[in-house]
């Protein structure tokens, strides 16, 4: 089979852009998602001529049971587009999983040998060094008079420091592998530089749980290198975990009553407990298929008491819970017990085969370090949901496929036993993805571009209206085009006092409510209409759900202030 050319390196280099936030690039999430999907499609298309030839080479393309379970899980999450309670929140994440299925297939086609795994790890390690250096430049004040760590919400290409920390957990063990496995002087020095950058990144992130996970990874590498028996490692892990729990309990009682400690607990521990407590009844109410990808934050407010002190704190300090802060609870709420079952089945098979590979390997290889990177990432996801960051999700998928390559190469002699013929199963999967996946990606890109780019270039209602109607036709279950139409109609009415402006706006709002549930944005816009109509009490009543909790709280408060300021004295003869 031919080499993948530049497509595979370009795909690997572009992964950090997915879900990125950078003031200089000015790319929307939908555009970076589509870039990765396009490179995946090009990789698969370039492989088809070789796959369709009845040669021994084409027979070497295999999708293992481990990867098939992962593909089934990703397909189930992507299918969430059809059952989500609010498609506009689920659409991007569903498309992520569609692209990830193609990513798995592309890697299965092009990556088959251990030497290819090492090349990929060198590419990712070099990229890790570059991203950490960029983050360091952003986060360290290097003025002549001082040297200090500054607060930066967007380190390198990541939306926040937590995602940057997760990136380091996925790359630190692999940097150590590159350093420990190379005897060549130049390569070893370069790999040492990658390790030092990753370690520096941990301290730049300055996150307690991130440092804890990094410490566990570092200790595991030391134990592995010195070949400490497995029983001693397990015993040491149990003792260390017990000591950690005892230290945490002692710290809790010791710092009780300390204002700074209580503030930290209220800001980091209590919200998570509240999220997890709210997730359980959500799972019970939507047990099998869940509520749709990335909808936890939308529904969570209905499962907490608005009067509780925790809720008040969250409302004031955190606009809305973006996720469950626990991967398995997030999976259960979003994709139901079906999705959680598929994910747990994948983890069982993945770890069983991966651990067997490590035990049976005579020479040290990347197996242990890849497994450790995945484990560190999953460990962090016990108190967070880094899964929602696009690039980290793809890195997780990449490491899983590389482990699978090693497992298959170690356990079978497929290089010598391949027989002529066409690999029908993988080719059918690839064709299915190229047809369905490419169409889904095209619809998403067109929809996202219409809403994020085109409509802002044509702010006049006569020009924006056909763009938003086209977006609504591209995603029939999405409500955002109707909300944007309602906002434009209301603004146009306030500017020109056209008699049909408010009626058109209300029609658009009703259309949005028909396709999306838990739609506080629609209630805010409908409240604006009622204020313009002088129906002040109705406007006030509509603001109750947005005001109670969530990202719309501040907007509801502003409207309540406007009502209090502009509402005329109550008069039964004029109140409508």
N, C-alpha and C positions, 0 to 999 in steps of 0.2 A: 504494500500500500504506500502511496506517496506520502511525503511529509505534509503536515498541516500548514507549512509556510509561516507567514506572519500572523495569521488569524489567531492562533492559540496564544502566542505571547501578547498580542494586542488585547485579547480577551482577559488574560490574567492581569495585565497592567490597568485595565479599565475597571476592574472590580471595586476598588476603593471609591469610585465615583458614585456607585449605587447608593442612594439614600444620603448622599453627601450634602454638606452645607458649607459653601465657601463664597465669600463676598466678591471674589475676583472672577470666579468662573461664571456665575450668574446662570447656571443651568437648573432647570426644573427637574424634580424627581422623575417625572414621566419621561423626560428626554434621556436621562442617564439610564433608566431602565430599558428604554428602547434601544439604546446603543449596545448594551450588553446582549439583548435579545437578537439584534441584527448580527453581531459577531458569532453568536451561537448558531444561527441559521446558516450563515456563510460557511462555518466549519462543517456542518452536516451536509450541506449541498455539495461541498468540495469532496466529500467522502463517498458520495453515491456512485460515481463511475467505478471505483474500486470495489465497492460492496456488491455491486450487481454482477461482477464477473465471477464465474464458477471456479474460483481458485482457492487454494489452501489458505491464502492470506485473508480472504473474506470470511472464512469459517472461524477465524480467531476472534471475531467480534462477539463478545458474550456480555450479557447483562445478568449478573449473579442474582441469586435469591435475595441477598442483602439489599442490592440496589433496586430490585423489583418491589420490595416492601416499601422502601423509601419513596420510589416513584408513586406507588399506590397512595401513600400518605400525602404527598404533595398534590396528587390529582384530587384527592378528597378535599383538601384545603382550597384548591383552585375552584372546585365545584361549589364552594361556599358563595360564589357570585350569585348563584340561583336561589339560595335560601336565606341570604343575609337580611337582617332586619333593616339595614341601611346600607345600600350598595355603594354609595359614594365613599364610605369609610373602608369598605372591603375590596373595592375594585383594584386598587394598586397592589394590595397584598395578594390577591388572587393571581394577578398577572405575574408577580414575583415568582410564584410557585410554578406557573406555566413555564417561565423562562428557566427555572431550576431543573425542570424535567428535561428540557432540551440540553442544558448544561451537562447533566449526567450522561445523556446519550452521546454527546459530542466527546466527552472525556473517555467514555467506554470505547468509542471508535478509534481515537487517536493515541491514547495513553495505554500501553500494554507492557512496557518493560521497566524494570527498576531504575535503569539509567535515566529514563524519561522523568521518573519521579524525582530523582536528584536534581535534574535541570529545573524542574518546576519549583522545587524548594529554594534553589539559588535565586531564581527570579523573584519569588515572594520575599525572601530574606533581604535582598537588595532594596526592594520596594519598601519593606518595613523600616530599614535604616533611613531612607529618604523621608518617609512620612514622620518618623519620630524627630528627625532633625528640623523639619518644618514646624512641628508642634513646639519644639524647644525654642526656636526663634520667636514664636508667637507668645510663649508663656513665661519667658525669662526676661527680666529687665536688665539689660547689659549696659546701662548708662555708666559714665565714669565714676559717678559718686556713689553708686549702690549696685548690689547684685541681689535680686530678690525674685521670688516666684510671684507672678501676677495672675489674677483670675481671668481666665479666657473661656468663654462658653463654647467656642468652636475651634478646638485644637486640630490643626491640620485640615483634613477633609471631613471631620466627624461632627455630628450635630451637638454632642456634649461630651464631657469628660468620661462619663460612664462607658460610652461606646468606644472611645479611645482606649480605655482600660481593657475592655473585652477584646479589642484588636490585639493588644499586647499579649493577653493570655493565650490567644490562638497562635502567636508567632514566637514567643519566648522559647518553648521547648524545641522548636525546629531550628532556631538560631543556635541553640546549644548542640544540636545534632550536627549541624554543618561545621561547627568548631571542633567537636570531639572526633568526628569521623574523618577529617582531612589531615594528611601528613604533609601535603605540599605547603611550603612556607608562606607564599603569597596568599593562597586561599585561606590558610588557617588564620593569618593576621586579619584578613578581610572579614572572615566569619566572627573573629573575636570582636571586631568593631560592631558587627550586628548585635552580638550579645550585649555589649556595653550600652548600645543605644536602647535596646529593649529594657535593660535594667534601669537606665536613666528615665525611660518613659514611665515605668512604674512609680517612680518618685515624683515625676511631673504630674501624673494623674492624681496622686495623693489621695487615693480612696482606700478606706480601711479594708473592705472585703477584697478589693483587687490585690492589695499587698498580701493579704492572707492566702489567696489562691496562688499568687506568684511564689510565696514561701513554700507552699505545699509542692508545687511543681519543681522548685529548686531542690527540695529535700528528696523528692522521688528520683530525680536525675542522679543525685549523689549516691543514693542507695542502689540504683540500677548499675551505675558505673563500677561500683565496688562490689557488685554481685552479692549483696546481702540476701540471705535466704528469704523466701516469700513469707514464711511463718513469722519471722522476726519483723518484717515490714508490716504485716497485718497487726501484730501485737503492738508495734510502735505507733501505728496509726490509731489504734483503739485508745492507747494511753494518751497520745497527744490530743485526740478529740475529747476524751474525758477531762483532761487538764484544761483544755480550752473552755469547755462548758462550765467547769467549776470556777475558772477565772472570770467568766462572764457573769455568773451568778453572784460571785463575791463583789465584782465591780458594781453590779446593780444595787446591792444593799449598801455598799460603801458610799456610793455617790448619791444615794437617796436624799432628797432635800437640797441638793446642789443645783442652783438655777441653770448653770451652763449645761450640766449633765441632763437635767430634765428637758431642757430645750432641744438638745441633741436627740434624745429619745423620742420626743414628740415630733421631731422633724424627720426621723429616719426609721424608727422601729414601729411606733404606733400607727402611722399610715399604712404600713405593710400589713400589720395585723388586721386593720380595718378592711383592706382590699381582699385579703384572704377570707375573712369572715363573710364578706359580701359575695365572694365567688361561689361559695358552696350552695346557697339557695338559687343562684343563677343556674348552676349545673342541674339542680333538682327540677327547676322549671323548664329547662331546655336540655333534657338528658342525652338524646341520641345524636342530633346533628348540630347542636349548639345554636348560636345566634349569628354566626358569620365571622369571617376573619376581621380582626382588629376592632371589634365592637364592644369590648369590655368597658372601656371608658364611657361609652355612650349610655350603657344600661346601668352601670354601677350606681349612679345617684338614686335610682328607684329602690335600691336595697339597703340604704343607710338612713338613719334618722337625721333630718335636717337640724334638729335641736341639739344634737350631741356636740360636746366641746371639740371632738376630733373633726367633725364635719365643718364646724366653724373655722377651725385652723386650716383645713384643707382648702376651703373656699377662699380664705384670705391670702394664703401663701402659695397654693398650687392651683392653677386654673382648672385642671381636671386630671384625674388619674389616666395617663396615657395607656396603661396596660396593667395587668394584674401583679406585676413584680414577682412573678413565679411562673416559669415556663410551663409546667405541667397543668397548673390551674388555668393559665391562659389558653392552653390547647384544649382543655376540657370545656371551657366556656365558649370558645370560638368555634370549635369543630366537634363538640360533643364527645360522648364516650367512644363513638366509632373512630374519630380522629385520634383520641388519646390512646386507644387500643392499638391502632396501626403504628403510632409513634413508639409505644413501649415494645411492641413486637420487633420493630426495626432495631431498637437499642439492644434487645436481648440477643438477636442474631449477630449484630455488629460486634458486640463485646465478646461473645462466645468465640467467633472466628478470629477476631483480632488477638485475643489473649492466647489462643492456641498457636497462632503464628509467632508470637513473642516467645513462647515456651519452647517451640520446636526449632527456632532459628539458632544456628551454630555461631554465626558471626553477628555482631551488633549492627543493626540497620535502622531504618527510619520508623519501623513498626512501633516501638515503644514511644517514641517522641510524638508521632502523629496521634497515637491513642491518648497520650498525656495532654496534648493540645486540645483535643475534643473534650476530654474529661474536665479540664480546667474551665473550659467554656460552659459546659453543662453545670458545673459546680457553682459558677457565678450566677447562672440562671435559676438557681434555687431561691435566690432573694431578689432577682431582677428578671427582666425579660429582654435581654439583649438580642433575642431572636427577631425583634421588630426592626432592627437596623439592617437594611438591605445587604450591605457588603459583608457583614458578619455572617449572615445567613448563607451567602454564597461561599464564604471561606469554610464554614462548617461542612457544606456539601462537597467542596473540593477535597478537604482532608479525608472525608469518608470514602470518596472514590479512590484516592491514593492508597488508603489502607486496603481497599478491596482489590486493587491491582496487585499489591504485595501478597495478599492472601491467595489469590488465584495463581500467581506465578510460583508461589512456594508449594502449594498443595497439588498442582496438576502439571503434567508435562504437555500442555497444550501446544507448545511451540513445535514439538516433534510429532504430535499425534493429529494435527489438523488435517482434515481430509477435504478434497475438492467439493465444491458445491456453494450454494448461496445461503448465507445465514438468514433464514426467513424471519425468525422472531424479531431480532434487532432491526432488520430492515423494515419490517412492518411497523414497529414502534417509531422508527425515524420518519417514515412516510406519514404516519398518523400525526406526529408532532409538526412536520413541515406543513401539513394541510390545516389542521385545527389550530396549532400554536401560532403559526404565522398570521392567520386570519384574526385570532384573538389579539395578538400584539398590534396589528394594524388598527383595529377598532379602538383599542386603548390609546394608542399614540394619537390618533385623529381626535378622539374625544378630549384627551388631556390638552393637546395643543390648542384646540378651539377655545377651551375655558381659560387656560393659563396665558396664552399669547394673543390669539387672533382677536378676541373680544375686547382686549385692552387697547388694541390698535384702532378700533372703531367704536369709540365711546358713545357716538350718536345712536339713539334708539333705533332709527330706521336701518342703520348698518349692523348694529349688534343683534337685532332680533332674528334675522335669518341664520346667523352664526349659532346662536343659542338653540334655535329650533333644530338645526342640523345636529348639534351635540346631543340633544334629547333623543333624536332618532338613532344615533349611534349607540346609546346606552338607554334603552327603554325603561329600565328599573332605577335609573339615577334621578335624584331630585334636585341636584345642584343647578342644572340649567334653568329649571323653573324658578328657583329661589333668586337667581341672578336676574331673570326676566322681571320678577316681582319688584326687586330693588330698583331696576331701571325705570319701570313704569311709575313707581312711587316718586322717584326723583324727578321724572319728567312732569308729573302732576304738580309737584311743589314748585317747579320752575315756570310752567306754562298754564296751569289750572285747566288742562284739557278735561272735559267732563267724563270721558271714557277711561282716563288714566287709572283711577282707583279700582274700577270694575275689572279691568284687564289684570291689574296686579293681584286682586283677590282670586281671579280665575287661575292664575299661575300658581298661587299659594295652595289652592285646593288640589291642583294637579300634583304638586310636590308632596302633599300629605297623603295622596292616594298611593304613592309608590314607596314612601319611606316612613318608617316608624321612629318614635323618639326624636321628633324633629323640632327642637326648640328654636332653631333659626327661623322656621316658618311662623312660629308664634310671635317672635320678635317683630317680624315684618308685618304680620297681621295686626299687631298692636299699633304699629306706625300708621296703618290705614285707618284704624279706629280713631286714633288721635286726629288725623286729618279730617275725619268725618264728624268730629266733636262728640264721639261716643266714649267718653272718658272712663266710665266705670268698666265697660267691656275691655278697653285697652289695658286697664289696671289688672283685671282678672286674668288676661292672657299672659301677663308677665310673671305669674306665680310659679309655674314650673321652671322657667329659666332662672328665676331668682334663687330658688332653693339650693341649688348646687350645680357645679359644673363650669365649663369654660364660658358660658353665657351669663354668668352672674353679674359681672361688671357692666355688660351691656344692658341687662335688665335694670340695674340700679340707676344707670344714667337716664333711662326712659322714665323710671318712676320719679326722678327729680324733675324731668321736663313736665310730667303730668302735674306734679305739685306746684310747679311754677306757672304753667299756662292755663290750668283748668280754672274756669270761672267759678265763683261761689255757687254752691249747690242750690239748684232751683228746680223743684219737681216739674215745673212747666216747661223747662228747656232741656232737662236731662233726658237723653234718649237711651 
